[in-house]
Amino acid sequence: ITFLYKIIAGSADHSYGIYAGKIAGLPLPVIDRAKEILNQLEFGSNASGLPPATKSLPADRHVKLKPDANGMVQLSLFDGLDHPALEALRSTDINSLTPVQALQKLEELVNKARMW
């Protein structure tokens, strides 16, 4: 194996992270927020001063974010979102499932996600 790239300190001139998140199936509000943050970073805004963004979310899905002691906000993918598949996932003890039950649960969650 010959590595063609070297990791160095500093910012990259281009990233495919948002694209990778999109094809990985991240929720659209997360992708939109990532684009907003990238735009602010590219044009010199201070990332640590970014306000919590809920404007990309539908009105009934605003996420309540609390800044830490330094005023920083950690964005989460799923906190505060009420979706039947997420609720079922949160209430599932995955350590008690057999492999077959896990596949059945996965099918159930996929079906719930598609119906929403």
N, C-alpha and C positions, 0 to 999 in steps of 0.2 A: 504494500500500500504506500502510495506517495501522496502526502497531504499537500494540496496546492494553496491552502490558505493558512494564515497565521493569525492567531488571536492577539490583539494588542489593545492597550487601554485607549479609551476615547469613544466617540460616537461613530456609528456607521453612516455611510453616505446613502445607503438604501437597505430596506428591510422587507422581508416577505412575511413578517409576523401576522399582519392583519389578514393577508390573503390566506395564510395557513389556518388561522382561526376561523375564517369564513368557510373554507372547505372542510374543516373539522366539525362544523355544525354549531359553532358558538351562537348564542341568541343574537338576533339582529341589533337590539339595543346595545349590546356589548361591542359589536363591530362598529356601530356608529360612534359610540363613545371613544373607542380607540382611535378612530379617524379624527375626532375633535382634538384629542390629546396630542396626536402626532402633528396635526396642523399647528397647534399652539407651540409645540416644541420646535418645529421647523422655523417658525417665525419669531423665535426668541422669547416666548412667554416662559415664566418660571413655573415648572411643573409642580413644585411644592405648594404653590399658591392657587392651584386649580380648585374651583368650587365644586362641590359634589354635583354631578350632572344627573338630573332626572328629566331634562327636557326631551331626551331621546326616547324616553319610556312613555307608553300610553298613560293617560291620566289615572287609570285605575291600577297602575302597577308601579307607582313611584316607590323607590327604595329609600328608606331612612338610613342615612349614613352619619356616623358620629366621628368627629375628628379625635385623634389621640392627643396626648399632652403637648405634642409639637405642632398641632394643627393639621397634621397629615390625615388623609382619608384613604383607607384601603378599600378599593372597589371589590365587590364580590360578584361572581357570576349569577348566583342563585338566591342569595339571602333576600328575603322580603318578597320574593315572587311566589304567588300562590298558583300552582299548577297541579292538577290531579296526579300526574306522573311523579312530580317531585315529592308530593305529600306521601304517595305510596312508597317511594324510595326511602324517604326519611324514616318511615315506620317499619322498614324491613330490617330484620336482623340477618345480615348476609352470612354470618358465621354459623347459623343453624340450618342453612339450606343445603340440600343435596345438589349435586351437579344438575340433575334433571329439574329439580325445583327452581334452581337459578335460571336455567334456560326458559322455563315457563314464566317466571317473574319478569325476565327480560322481554319476552314477547308481550306480556301484559302491559309493561311500561311503554313499549314502542307503540302499541295500539292506543293507549291513553294519550301519548304525545301527538300522534297523528290526528286524533279527533279534536284536539284543542284548537 
